[in-house]
Amino acid sequence: MDLKSQNHMSKDILKNKKLLARFTRQIFLAPDTPALIQVVAADAAYMVLAQTILDMESSKNLPFFRRLMTFYYRQGLNWPRLCEKLKPAAHALGLSSENPQPLDYYQLLEVTPAATESEIKKAYRMKAHATHPDAGSSADRSSQAFVTIQAAYQTLSNPELRDAYNRSRRHLHNWYEIPPGVNTKP
């Protein structure tokens, strides 16, 4: 399918109120994120809707946003709840524009996970020298890089922090579902 026909199909999907109502109903009825992933992935139109809804801030599709807000207001539906439910499924399907991929401190310092403290210190000094804000021509970019390098060194040079970091890396791709009704905010 060429880009023009794909763009036309997307516009038709965004105008279909029955499709939007069915999509919304199925999103709210999905008991958990894996079920939601199945719902969204089963229909190309649902994937377009999910991506468009989650990219509203960056999207310039103001007419669709107005139709959507009117629809949700008339139906008495909770817009923030819909977005919150869609985020993990969209991320799992690659529809999210966010980049939740964490930094790999070992890759950042260009050392292996089996590196010794002295190897980590040597790599840190080389990287710190190259990214120090006073040494570079672009102060904003290099200062952020320097802070990141410093965080990597502080984590990997402390045995307890390094152990915790290694454990979190091993469990990075494990699925964790927060049960409905559990308050995660302190």
Secondary structure, 3 states (H helix, E strand, C coil): CCHHHHHHHHHHHHHCHHHHHHHHHHHHHCCCHHHHHHHHHCCHHHHHHHHHHHCCCCCCCHHHHHHHHHHHHHHCCCHHHHHHHHHHHHHHHCCCCCCCCCCCHHHHHCCCCCCCHHHHHHHHHHHHHHHCCCCCCCHHHHHHHHHHHHHHHHHHHCHHHHHHHHHHHHCCCCCCCCCCCCCCCC
